[in-house]
């Protein structure tokens, strides 16, 4: 599957480059625009978390690959588990290529699961790509009495979350409904850094939806000093770096349960997504996608990512669009079961 995705990505990259090569006037217009217009990268979370780290990494390098070499300015826009940024880029941001955004990987699927507060259509956005796929984890603070995933089925475990649309809330609610866990979700933390601080302060006992990349890049000392115990890997594929913790989809008892889990955890394939507003001129979207794809291969970018402890396993904007098209065709009964689980979770959240 990975080989196929890479081949598709290479073809899409070549196609976008060809579009610009065959239309020099469009390329010149793009260069002229970006020479005088900075690119603003809106981040749906505050400073200090994984999304912010990836955004600042991208901002340091992508400008060199865009015609006109614009300055790239990061603007943090936290709020509503990053939905504020998603609504902004869709409805308010100028549709000229001067602004792009990154926000929770769960939000492209959010209209299917819980449309409260949603003011965007994910299928109309101009997806640019994702820097990495991701495996999230369920973990407990050492000494809290949770050492295996089974422990979370036997007794209540307090976990921190930002908002109802965040993975940190959605994932435990789905696991409660499908796998019989007893996670009690405490919402209201503004970003991933705050949810981790809540664990450290003892306000909760752990997390049931923290990105492995966020944990390694911002709390690597926790892992080095065995301050946390990983109970499960949350994604469609195991990450060997995490160790022997079970993969969540493998914990399903039957095919129907696995189908719900696969729909929810498919978002991990586009873990750190970037999008432009809908209605962007095609040549500008093509230029942004081409620049993004080129940046993912740049030696300085990859070295910078390694230094920061950030994984790079990109997918293209075209691949993201195709995956979302597929996910939006999920059978209605599977979607209904997931929605019911989320609604039940929201009713008990504090």
C-alpha positions as CSV (number, residue, x, y, z in Angstrom):
1,X,0.0,0.0,0.0
2,X,2.8,2.4,0.9
3,X,4.5,1.8,-2.5
4,X,1.3,2.5,-4.3
5,X,0.7,5.8,-2.4
6,X,4.3,6.9,-3.1
7,X,3.9,6.2,-6.8
8,X,0.6,8.1,-6.9
9,X,2.2,11.0,-5.1
10,X,5.1,11.1,-7.6
11,X,2.6,11.1,-10.5
12,X,0.5,13.9,-8.9
13,X,3.7,16.0,-8.2
14,X,4.8,15.6,-11.8
15,X,1.3,16.5,-13.0
16,X,1.1,19.7,-10.9
17,X,4.6,20.7,-12.1
18,X,3.5,20.1,-15.7
19,X,0.5,22.4,-15.3
20,X,2.7,25.2,-14.4
21,X,5.3,24.4,-17.0
22,X,2.7,24.5,-19.8
23,X,1.3,27.8,-18.5
24,X,4.2,30.2,-17.9
25,X,1.9,33.1,-17.5
26,X,0.2,31.4,-14.6
27,X,3.6,30.6,-13.0
28,X,4.7,34.2,-13.5
29,X,1.4,35.5,-11.9
30,X,2.0,33.2,-8.9
31,X,5.6,34.4,-8.5
32,X,4.5,38.0,-8.7
33,X,1.7,37.4,-6.2
34,X,4.0,35.8,-3.6
35,X,6.8,38.2,-4.0
36,X,4.5,40.9,-2.5
37,X,2.3,38.7,-0.3
38,X,3.4,36.6,2.6
39,X,1.9,33.2,3.2
40,X,0.1,32.9,6.5
41,X,-0.1,29.5,8.1
42,X,-3.0,29.3,10.6
43,X,-2.6,26.7,13.3
44,X,-5.7,25.6,15.1
45,X,-3.8,25.1,18.4
46,X,-1.7,27.2,20.7
47,X,2.1,27.0,20.8
48,X,3.9,24.0,22.2
49,X,2.0,21.0,20.8
50,X,2.6,18.6,17.9
51,X,0.5,20.6,15.3
52,X,2.4,23.8,16.2
53,X,5.8,22.0,16.0
54,X,5.0,20.6,12.5
55,X,3.6,23.9,11.3
56,X,6.7,25.8,12.3
57,X,8.9,23.2,10.7
58,X,7.0,23.5,7.5
59,X,7.0,27.3,7.7
60,X,10.8,27.4,7.8
61,X,11.1,25.5,4.5
62,X,8.1,25.7,2.2
63,X,8.5,29.3,1.2
64,X,11.7,28.4,-0.7
65,X,9.7,26.1,-2.9
66,X,6.8,28.5,-3.8
67,X,7.3,30.8,-6.8
68,X,8.2,34.2,-5.5
69,X,9.6,32.7,-2.3
70,X,7.2,34.4,0.1
71,X,7.8,34.8,3.8
72,X,5.7,32.3,5.8
73,X,4.1,33.5,9.0
74,X,2.7,31.2,11.6
75,X,-0.5,32.4,13.3
76,X,-1.9,30.4,16.2
77,X,-5.7,30.4,16.3
78,X,-6.8,28.0,19.1
79,X,-10.4,27.5,19.9
80,X,-13.0,24.7,20.0
81,X,-10.5,21.9,19.6
82,X,-9.1,23.7,16.5
83,X,-12.6,24.0,14.8
84,X,-12.2,27.8,15.0
85,X,-9.3,27.6,12.6
86,X,-11.2,25.1,10.3
87,X,-14.3,27.4,10.1
88,X,-12.0,30.4,9.6
89,X,-10.1,29.0,6.7
90,X,-13.3,27.8,5.0
91,X,-15.5,30.8,5.4
92,X,-13.4,33.9,6.2
93,X,-9.9,33.5,4.9
94,X,-9.2,35.1,1.5
95,X,-9.4,32.7,-1.4
96,X,-6.3,33.8,-3.1
97,X,-3.6,31.5,-1.8
98,X,-2.3,33.9,0.9
99,X,-3.6,31.7,3.8
100,X,-3.5,28.0,4.6
101,X,-4.4,26.2,7.8
102,X,-3.7,23.1,9.8
103,X,-6.1,21.7,12.5
104,X,-7.1,18.4,14.1
105,X,-7.0,15.4,11.8
106,X,-10.5,14.5,13.1
107,X,-12.2,17.6,11.7
108,X,-12.3,16.5,8.1
109,X,-14.5,13.7,9.3
110,X,-16.4,15.7,11.9
111,X,-19.4,16.6,9.8
112,X,-20.2,12.9,9.5
113,X,-20.0,12.3,13.2
114,X,-21.1,15.4,15.0
115,X,-21.9,18.6,13.0
116,X,-22.3,20.9,16.0
117,X,-20.3,24.1,15.3
118,X,-19.2,22.9,11.9
119,X,-19.2,25.6,9.3
120,X,-17.2,23.9,6.5
121,X,-17.5,21.2,3.9
122,X,-14.4,19.0,4.0
123,X,-14.9,17.8,0.5
124,X,-14.7,21.3,-0.9
125,X,-11.5,22.3,0.8
126,X,-8.2,22.6,-1.1
127,X,-6.2,19.9,0.5
128,X,-2.5,20.4,0.2
129,X,-1.2,17.4,2.0
130,X,-0.1,15.9,5.3
131,X,3.4,15.8,6.7
132,X,3.0,12.5,8.4
133,X,0.8,9.6,9.2
134,X,0.4,9.0,12.9
135,X,-0.2,6.5,15.5
136,X,-1.8,7.9,18.7
137,X,-1.6,6.2,22.0
138,X,-3.6,5.5,25.1
139,X,-1.3,5.9,28.1
140,X,-1.5,6.1,31.8
141,X,0.7,8.0,34.3
142,X,2.9,5.5,36.1
143,X,1.6,4.5,39.5
144,X,-2.0,5.2,38.8
145,X,-2.9,1.5,38.7
146,X,-3.3,1.1,34.9
147,X,-0.7,-1.1,33.3
148,X,-2.6,-2.8,30.5
149,X,-5.5,-2.0,28.2
150,X,-7.6,-4.5,30.1
151,X,-7.3,-2.4,33.2
152,X,-9.2,0.4,31.4
153,X,-12.0,-2.1,30.8
154,X,-12.2,-3.1,34.5
155,X,-12.2,0.3,36.2
156,X,-12.8,4.0,35.4
157,X,-9.9,6.0,34.1
158,X,-9.9,9.8,33.9
159,X,-8.4,11.1,30.7
160,X,-8.0,14.7,29.5
161,X,-9.3,16.1,26.3
162,X,-9.7,19.5,24.6
163,X,-13.1,19.6,22.9
164,X,-15.8,17.3,21.6
165,X,-14.3,17.2,18.1
166,X,-10.7,16.3,19.3
167,X,-9.2,12.9,19.0
168,X,-8.5,13.0,22.8
169,X,-12.3,13.0,23.3
170,X,-13.6,11.1,20.3
171,X,-11.2,8.1,20.6
172,X,-12.1,7.2,24.2
173,X,-15.8,7.6,23.6
174,X,-15.6,5.2,20.6
175,X,-13.5,2.7,22.6
176,X,-16.0,2.9,25.5
177,X,-18.8,2.0,23.1
178,X,-17.0,-0.6,20.9
179,X,-14.4,-2.1,23.3
180,X,-16.1,-1.7,26.7
181,X,-13.5,0.6,28.3
182,X,-14.4,2.9,31.1
183,X,-12.7,6.1,30.1
184,X,-14.2,9.2,31.7
185,X,-13.3,12.2,29.5
186,X,-12.6,15.5,31.1
187,X,-12.9,18.2,28.4
188,X,-12.1,21.9,28.3
189,X,-8.3,21.9,27.9
190,X,-7.4,24.3,25.1
191,X,-4.7,22.3,23.4
192,X,-2.6,19.1,23.5
193,X,0.1,20.7,25.7
194,X,-2.6,21.5,28.3
195,X,-4.0,18.0,28.2
196,X,-0.5,16.7,29.0
197,X,0.0,19.1,31.8
198,X,-3.3,17.8,33.3
199,X,-1.7,14.4,33.4
200,X,1.5,15.6,34.9
201,X,-0.4,17.6,37.6
202,X,-2.5,14.6,38.5
203,X,-5.8,16.1,37.4
204,X,-6.4,13.0,35.3
205,X,-4.8,9.6,35.1
206,X,-3.7,9.6,31.5
207,X,-4.8,10.2,27.9
208,X,-6.7,8.1,25.4
209,X,-5.8,10.1,22.3
210,X,-2.4,11.7,22.3
211,X,-0.3,11.6,19.1
212,X,2.9,9.6,19.5
213,X,4.7,12.4,17.7
214,X,3.4,14.9,20.2
215,X,4.5,12.7,23.1
216,X,8.0,12.1,21.8
217,X,8.6,15.7,20.7
218,X,7.2,17.5,23.7
219,X,7.5,14.9,26.5
220,X,10.3,12.6,25.5
221,X,11.6,12.6,29.1
222,X,8.4,10.9,30.2
223,X,9.2,8.0,28.0
224,X,12.9,8.0,28.9
225,X,12.2,7.9,32.6
226,X,9.2,5.5,32.4
227,X,6.8,8.0,33.8
228,X,4.0,6.7,31.5
229,X,2.7,3.3,30.5
230,X,1.4,2.9,26.9
231,X,-1.8,0.8,27.0
232,X,-2.7,0.7,23.3
233,X,-1.7,2.0,19.9
234,X,-4.5,4.0,18.1
235,X,-4.3,3.7,14.3
236,X,-4.6,1.3,11.5
237,X,-1.0,0.2,11.6
238,X,1.4,-0.5,14.5
239,X,4.4,1.7,15.1
240,X,7.4,-0.4,16.0
241,X,8.9,2.4,18.0
242,X,6.0,2.3,20.5
243,X,6.7,-1.3,21.5
244,X,4.3,-4.2,22.2
245,X,1.1,-2.3,23.1
246,X,-1.8,-3.8,21.2
247,X,-3.2,-2.1,18.1
248,X,-6.8,-0.9,18.8
249,X,-8.4,-2.3,15.6
250,X,-7.0,-5.7,16.6
251,X,-9.0,-5.6,19.8
252,X,-12.3,-5.7,18.0
253,X,-14.3,-8.8,18.8
254,X,-16.1,-9.0,15.4
255,X,-16.1,-7.6,11.9
256,X,-18.8,-5.0,12.7
257,X,-16.8,-3.6,15.6
258,X,-13.6,-3.5,13.5
259,X,-15.5,-1.5,10.8
260,X,-16.4,1.2,13.2
261,X,-12.9,1.4,14.6
262,X,-11.3,1.5,11.1
263,X,-13.6,4.4,10.1
264,X,-12.6,6.4,13.2
265,X,-8.9,5.6,13.1
266,X,-8.5,6.1,9.3
267,X,-7.9,9.8,10.1
268,X,-4.4,8.8,11.4
269,X,-3.4,8.4,7.7
270,X,-3.6,12.2,7.4
271,X,-2.4,13.1,10.8
272,X,-1.1,16.6,10.2
273,X,-3.2,18.0,7.4
274,X,-2.8,21.3,5.5
275,X,-5.6,22.9,3.5
276,X,-6.3,26.0,1.5
277,X,-9.8,27.6,1.4
278,X,-12.3,26.3,-1.1
279,X,-12.5,28.1,-4.5
280,X,-8.7,28.8,-4.7
281,X,-7.6,29.4,-8.3
282,X,-6.5,26.0,-9.6
283,X,-3.0,27.1,-10.6
284,X,-2.4,28.5,-7.1
285,X,-3.6,25.3,-5.4
286,X,-1.3,23.4,-7.8
287,X,1.6,25.6,-6.8
288,X,1.0,25.1,-3.1
289,X,0.7,21.3,-3.6
290,X,3.9,21.2,-5.7
291,X,5.8,23.2,-3.1
292,X,4.6,21.0,-0.3
293,X,5.6,17.8,-2.1
294,X,9.0,19.2,-2.9
295,X,9.5,20.4,0.7
296,X,8.9,16.8,1.9
297,X,11.9,15.6,0.0
298,X,14.2,18.5,0.8
299,X,17.4,17.5,2.7
300,X,17.4,20.5,5.0
301,X,13.7,19.9,5.9
302,X,14.3,16.3,6.7
303,X,17.3,17.0,8.8
304,X,15.4,19.7,10.7
305,X,12.5,17.2,11.3
306,X,15.0,14.6,12.6
307,X,16.5,17.1,15.0
308,X,13.1,17.9,16.3
309,X,12.1,14.3,16.7
310,X,9.3,14.6,14.2
311,X,8.4,11.8,11.7
312,X,8.0,12.6,8.0
313,X,5.8,10.2,6.1
314,X,3.8,12.5,3.8
315,X,0.7,12.0,1.7
316,X,-0.3,14.4,-1.1
317,X,-3.3,16.7,-1.3
318,X,-4.7,14.5,-4.0
319,X,-4.4,11.4,-1.8
320,X,-6.1,13.1,1.0
321,X,-9.0,14.1,-1.2
322,X,-9.4,10.6,-2.5
323,X,-9.3,9.1,1.0
324,X,-11.9,11.6,2.3
325,X,-14.1,10.8,-0.7
326,X,-13.9,7.1,0.3
327,X,-14.6,7.8,4.0
328,X,-17.6,9.9,3.2
329,X,-19.1,6.8,1.5
330,X,-19.0,4.8,4.7
331,X,-22.2,2.8,5.2
332,X,-24.9,4.7,7.0
333,X,-25.3,2.1,9.8
334,X,-21.6,2.3,10.6
335,X,-21.7,6.1,10.8
336,X,-24.9,5.9,12.9
337,X,-23.2,3.6,15.4
338,X,-20.2,5.9,15.7
339,X,-22.5,9.0,16.1
340,X,-24.4,7.3,18.9
341,X,-21.2,6.5,20.7
342,X,-20.0,10.1,20.5
343,X,-23.4,11.5,21.6
344,X,-23.3,9.2,24.6
345,X,-19.8,10.3,25.4
346,X,-20.7,14.0,25.2
347,X,-23.6,13.4,27.6
348,X,-21.1,12.2,30.3
349,X,-18.2,14.5,29.6
350,X,-17.1,17.0,32.2
